[in-house]
Amino acid sequence: MPETGSLSPEINEQLETVGTADVVIGVPALQNTEDLHWATKLAGIGQRVVIAFPKTVPSVDSSQLAGPQFLRYEFTSGDRHLNPPTSLDGSFLEVFQISQRVGAKCCCVWNGNPQDLTFEVIERLVAPALKEGFDLVTPCYLEKKFGSLVNGSIVYPALRALYGKKISFSMAIDLAFSAQFVDRLLQVDPKTRRTRWQQWIATEAICAGLKICQVNLPVEPPRPPESADVSSILTIVLGRLFSDLERNAAYWQRSNGSLPVTTFGEAVRREERAEVAVDVQPMIETFQLGYRNLREIWNLALPPATLVDLKKLTMLPATTFRMPDDLWVRVIYDFALAHRQRSINREHLLRAMTPLYLGWVASHAQELKDAPPSAVRANLESLALAYERQKPYLLSRWRWPDRFNP
């Protein structure tokens, strides 16, 4: 069993009092005990429960929130909003260690807004791991017409095409885990003597052949910090995605097609209000400016035929501006290859993706500005199929990179 010796003496002292538990719920973003109103209902789970939250939050009056046990710990701040950090620290490590120490059957880490956390949400996340034997439970958040586009245009379809699993939010930060998966994630790398280097928890579960499911939740996906601009978000997300593809190349090169994962609960759809019109002109202008100013970088990543197609797009007026699915997919795959080949500083490469992404967003918004939600879903499904259709292109260039030398 992995070691849990990195827990502080203060936590270990609290754990001596706790003893054992069946479920551990970690809420690293908790700021006040008023957001623990759901704790009084946890007896409905029928298990012994420990709730772990940062020590900066005042102590809980157990007489008012009878039932679960509470544990305050020194939270190591990490990148909660843009998926787990490069090593298993921050919001996950301490909760995993606590869960392992008390012998929990499963644990749940809620990194999103604590005010969105209810007993219903906790029960939906925990039940599949606790009662159905699933190792990883991921959320399906509320859908929004033009929401989560980095996920919808890149992350979801790319991982679906390459790893063969239709996980709606593989970069989710609100997750539940079996004890088996927690043990695996805490295993020490024999070379570095540190916990495993994680980029995407979902792909770790896929490659290990573990049981994965998703649950529909009545909450929106967590938002990145307001200070995070599009370029920074893309740099972080794509950097981790491309590094993960390189790390797991032996797995995804053997997978074929894609299959759905078990999904619990009915899809939760928000009634659409009148949409604010999306101004695509600034995004198209950024795309055009990128073509003029970033050609040197784009030439290192993209084949000549792709650059010709992009040039044609720069000459289109906003009313007819459309980026074909196959073109967008090839751009993503080519940038993944360039990231692997390190022909240019990786951060510079990834930041050069921003005008291309905004070009895709402008095209998507133009095509669907008057469309109902069902049409948006159909459009993104068509894009996902394009990723699957173009996978042989990525495979051939990954295996024989010298056939194309920009």
N, C-alpha and C positions, 0 to 999 in steps of 0.2 A: 504494500500500500504506500502511496506517495507520502512524503513527509509533510507535516503541518507545523514544523518548528518555527516558521517565520511569524506566527501569531504572537502578539505582544503579551507580556506577563499579565497586563490588565484584562485582556480578553480571555486568556487562559483561566484566570481567577473566576471570571463570570461563568465560563463554561463548566467549571467544577460544580457550580450551583445548578446550572441548567441540567446537567446529566445527559440524557438522551432525548431525541425528538424524532418525529417522523417527517416533518416538513420544515424547511427553513425558507423564509421570505426576506430577501434583501431589498431595502429601499434606499439606495445610496444618495438619492437627490432629496430625501426628506428634510424639511426645514423647520417644521413645527408639529407637535403631537396632535393638533387638531385634524390633520390629514390622516390620522389613524382611526377614524370613526368606524371603519369597516372591521377593525380588529375584534369587536365584540361579537361578530357573527361567525368567527372562524371555527367555533365549535361545530358548525354545520359540516365542516370537512370531515369531522370524526377522527381527527388525529391530534397528536401533540405537536404544537406549532411554536417555532421560535421566529420572532421578527427582529431582524438586525438592521440598525440604522446608525448614521454617523454620531459620534459622541458630542458633536457641536449642538445637537438637538437636546433640549432639556429632558431630564429623566421622566419616564412615564409613571403616572399614578396608577398602579396595577389594580387598585380598588375600583377605579372608574372603567378600566378596560380589562376586566377579568377574563381569563381564558388562556391566551397565549403568554409565552414568556418573552421578555424583551432583552436585547443585548445591544449595547452601544460600543462601537468600535472606531478606530482611527482610520477614517476613509482616505485612501490614496486617490487624489483626483486624477481622472483619466479622461480620455476622449469619449464621453458617454454618447455624444450626439452623432458621431460619424463612425459608429461601429467599434468593436473592441480594439484597443491599442495593439501595437505590434508585439508586445509581450503580454502575458495574461495577468496584467496588474489592474490598478484602478478599480472599477466598479465590480469586477467579477472575482478577482483572486481571493479577497478576504471572505466573501460570502461562500465561495466554494470550500475554503479551508474550514470555515465554521460548520458548514453542512457535513463535511467529511468527519470532523471531530465528534459531532453529536450522533453520527450514524444515521443521518436522515435518508429516507427512501427517495426523496427528491427535493430539489430546491428551485426557487423562483427568484429571478433578479428583475426588478422593475426600475429601469433607468429613466423612463419618461416622466411626465409631470405627475407628482404624487397626488394631485387633486383629481386626476383621472382614474385613480386606483379605487376600485370598489370590491366588495365581496364577490360579486358576479364575475368581475374580470379575473380575480385571483382563482376562483373556483374553475373557470374555464381553462386557465393556463395550467393549473396544477393537476387537474383530474386525469388527463391522458397519461401523464408520467406516473401518477400515483396508482391509478386503477387499471390502466390499459396497457402498461408496459412499454410506453414510448420513451425513447432516450432524449429526444429534443422536441420541444413544443415551440413553434414559432407563431407569431400573430398575423392575422389578416386585418389590417386596419380599415377604418372608414374610407370609402372611395371619394375622391374629389376630382372634378373634370380635368383640371390642369394641375393636379397635385402630384408630388413624388415623381417628377419626370426623369430625374437622374436614375431612379430605380426602374421606372417603366421603360425607358429608352435604352438603358445600358445594362444595369445590374441583373434585373430579373431575366430578360431574354438571353443574355450572354451565359449566365450560369445554367439556365434551363437547357440551352443548346449544348453546352459543353459537358455538364455533369449529369444531365438526363433527368432532373427532378424539377417539377413545377412548384417551387416554393415562392410564394408571392412576395415576401419581404425577407430575403435571406440576409440582408444587412440590418435586420431588426435588433434592437437593444433591450427589448422586453421579452424574456425567454424563461422557459422552465426546462430542467435537466433531471435525468435519472441519476441515481448514485453511481451507476456504471460509467456514465459519461463524465460525471464530475471527476471520478478517479482518473479517467483517461486524460482529461484536460490538465490535471495537476501532476501528471507524470513528468519526471525530470529528464531533460535531454542529456544523454550520457556524455556528449561532447562538451556542452556548455555548462552543465550542472545547474541549469536554470529551467523554469517551467517552459513548456512548449511554446514555440514561436507561432502565435495565432494571427491570421489575417481575417479569416471568415470561419466562425464557429460552425455554420451550416455545412460548409464543404468538408470540414474535419469529420463531421458526423456521416456525410455521404461516403467519403473515402473509406471510413472505418466500417461501413456496412451496417450502421446503427439505424434504429427505427425512428423515423421523423414524421411528424404530423404538424398541422397548423389549425388554429382556431380563429373563428371570426369574433372580433372584439368591437364594441361600440365606441371606440375612441380613435382620434386622428393619430397618424404617425408623429413621433417627436420631431420637432423642428430644430434645425441647426441654430447655433447662436446667431443673433442678429449681426454680430460683427463678422460673420463668415460670408465672404463674397462668393460668387459662382465659381470663379477661378480657383479659389482655395479649396472649395468643396470638391470640385472635379479632381484637383491634384491629389487630395487625400484618398478619395474613393477609388479613382482609377489606379493610383499607385498601389493600393492594397489589392485591388482586383487583379491587376496584371502580375504582381508578385505572387499571388496565390496561384494563378494559372501556371506560372513557371515552376512553382514548388510541386504542384500536383499534375504535371503534364503526363506522367505515366498513366494516371487514372483516366483523365478526360479524353485522351487520345483513343482509348479503347471503348468508350461509351457510345451508344447509338440511340437516336431518337430521344424522346422525353416522355415521362410518365407522371401523372398527378400523384401527390401525396395525400394521405387521409386527411380530410378536413372536417372539423366538428363545428356544428352550429350553422345557422342560416347566415348568409351574407348580409351585412348591415350596410344599407345604402342611405345616404343623407338626401333629403329632399333638396333638389337643386333650386337655389334662389336665382334671381336674374343675374346672369354673369356680367361682370364688368368687362367691357371690350378689351382685348389684349392688343396693345400697340406693338405691332411686329416691326415697324419701320426701323427703330433703333437697333433691334437685333439683326436685321438684314444689313444695315449699314456697318455694324461691327463685323459681320461675316465678310462683307466686301473689303473692309479695311484689313482684316486678317489675311485675306488672299493677297493683298498688295504687300503687306509688311512682314508676313511670316512665311513667305515662299521658301526662304532658305531652310527653315526647319521642316516645313511640310515636304520639301523635296527629299529630305532624308528619311521620311516615314512612308510616303505615299507613292505608288506607281504612277508613271506618266499618264496612263489612261484615266486614273482617278482625278488627277490634277486637271485634265481636260474637262471632265464632267463638272468639277467644281467651278472652273472658269466660266462655263456656260451658265451656271446658276447665278454668278455675280452680275450677269447682264439682264436678268429677269426683273421686271417690275414687281412690287410687293403683291399685287393682285394675283399674279400667276406663279409666285415663288413656291416651288415644291421640291423637296429633296427626296428622291426615291429611296425606298427601304433598303434595297440591295446596295446602293451607294453608301448610305449611312453605316450599314453593317461592315462593309469593307473598310471604311475609315477606322472604325473601332478595332477591328482585327489587325489592321496594319499598324496602328499605334501600339497595340499589345506586342507585336513583333519588334517594333522599333525600341520599345521599352526593354525587351529582353536582350536585344543586340547591343544596347548601351552606346549607340553611335553618337549620342548627344547627351548632355546632362539631363537626367530624368525629370527633374522639376521643370526645366525649360521646355522639354518635350510635352509634358502633361499640361502646362499652362497654355501651350499653343493649341490645345484642344478647345479652348473656350469659345473662340469665334465659330468653330465648326458645330459645337453643341448648340449655341444660340441660333445658328442657321437651321438646325433640325427643329428646335423649339418653335421658331417662326413658321416653318413649314407645317408643323403639327397644329399650331394654333390657327393658321389660315384655313387649313383643310377642315377643321372641326369646329369652327367658331359658332356655327348655328346647329351643331349636331347634338342629339340626345346622348345621355351617358352610355346607352347600349352601343351606339356607333363608336364612341371613344374606346370602349373595351374591345370592339371588333378590330379597330385600327391597330391597337397595341398587340392584339393576338396575331394580326397579319405581320407585324414587325417581328414578333418572336419567331414566327415560322421562317422569316427571312434569315434570322440568325442560324436556325437549324439548317436551312438550305445552303448557306454559305460556309458551313463548318468545313467541308472538304478544302475550301480555299485556304482557310487558316491552317489546316493540317499540312497541306502540301508546302506552304511557305515556312511552317515551323520546322518541318523535317528536312527540307532542302532549301535553306535560306539563300544559297549562292545562285539559285536560278533567277533571282531578282536582285540586282545590285544597283540601287538608285544612284 
